């Protein structure tokens, strides 16, 4: 993989953390979505999708991480922060990240990856008549070495190296 000037190996590691959180949440009966918010490569907050557990339709991974980060910082702004999401943020999450001033969003899987598993938010974007091009902030898809079939489907999860 070639990193763009805007990405680094820490971006890949933080995105992989979001994907690992999503997988752990799925294994516990939740939806397979995780998010990390970081500033200067340092993790500030994490979140997983808790809609099933809380019956709160806004409890998406990005929203949970945003709530945790802003509480911890005692500041409603995410200026200078990057968001790492296992999947492409839905319109609600993307709007909240834009409103909070997040600098950029990295994601592992887009709506095309999620669609075969019934997890795409593309239909919501269409119903709201919100185009994804151009994106409202810097957004970049990165490869974490995990496939959509591993996170969303039945493909085996790679074993964690011991050592």
N, C-alpha and C positions, 0 to 999 in steps of 0.2 A: 504494500500500500504506500502511496506517496502522500505525504502530509502537505497540506497547503501552508502558506506562511501563517495563517491564522490558527492552525492546529498544532498540537504537540503530543508527545507520548503520554503526558499526564492527562490530556483530553481523552485519549483512548482508554486509559486506566479508569478515569472517572465515569466514562460511559459504560464500561464493562461492569463497574460497581452498580450502576443503575439496572443493567440487564440481570445481574446476579440477584439484586433485590426483587426484581419482577419475578424471576424464577422461584425464589424462596416464597414469595407471596402466593404464587400459583400452587405450590406444593402444600400450602396451608389452607387451600380452598378459596383463595382470593383471585382477583383478576390479574393477568400477567403484565402488570405495568409497574415500573419503578422509576424514580427520579432522584437526582443529586443536584444540589446547587453549590457552586464553588466560586471562590474569588481568588485570583492569583494562584490557581492550581490547588488551593486548600479547600477541602470539603467544609461547608457551613451547615448543610441540612440534607436530610434524605426524606423520601416519602414513598409509600406504596399505595396502590389503589385500594381504598377501604369502603367502596360503595356497598358491597355485599354485606360487610360486617356492620356498617353504621346506618344503612338505609338512607344515606345522604348522597344524592346524585352529584354533588359537587366535590366529593371526597376522592378526586383523582390524584394520582401520584404527584403530578406537578403542583397541584393545589396544596396538597399536604406538605410538600417540601417548601413551597413558598410561605405557607403559614408558619412553619417551624423556623425558617430563615429570618423572616421579618420579626418574629417574636424574640428570637435570640439576639438579633442585632438592635432591637428596639428602634427599628426604622422601617417604614413601609416601602422604602426604595431598594431595588435590587441593582442599582447603578453599579457598573463594573463587574457584575456577576455573570457567570455562565451557567446555563441549565443543561443537564445531561438527562435525556429521557429515553427510556427503552423503546418507545414508539413515538411516531410523529404526534405532537400535541393536538388535541381536539380544539375546536374554536373557543370554547370556554377557557381552557388552560392557556392557549396562545394569547387570547385577549388579556387575561390576568397578568401574564408575563410581560406583555407590551406595556400595560398600564403601570406595572411596578418598575419598569425601566431596565429589565434584563438586557444585557449586551448582546448575547448570542445564545442559540440553542443548538445542541448536537443531539441527534437521535440515531438509534440503531436500525429501526425498521419503519418503513413508510406505509401508507395506506394500502398500496398494492400488495405488500408483504402480509398485511393483517387481514385483508379481505377474505381469503380462503378459510379463515378461522372465525369469521363473523366479528372481527374486532376493528374494522376500519371506521374512521370518522368521516370519510369522504362524503357520505350521504348527508351528514349534518352540515358540512361546508356548503354543499349544493343547495340544501333547503334554505340556508341563511343567505344564499347568493354571495358567498365570500370566496373570492378567487385566492388561490395559493401562490399565484405567480403575478407579480413579484411578492416574495414574503415580506411581512411587516417588520422583520428584523433579520439579522444574519442567522441563517439556518443551514446546517450542514449534516449530511448523513455520513456516518463513519462505520467502518467494519470492525466489529469486536471479536470476530472469529466464531461467533455463535450464529446459527441460522434461525430463520423464523420458525421452521419446523421444530427446532429444538426448544424454543421458548413457548410457542403457541400450540404446537402439535405434539406428536408422540415420538419424535426422533430422540434418541438418548442424549442426555446431558453429559458433557465431558466430565470425566473425573478430575477432581482437584489434585494437582501433584502434591505428594507428601514430601516433606523434607525439611 
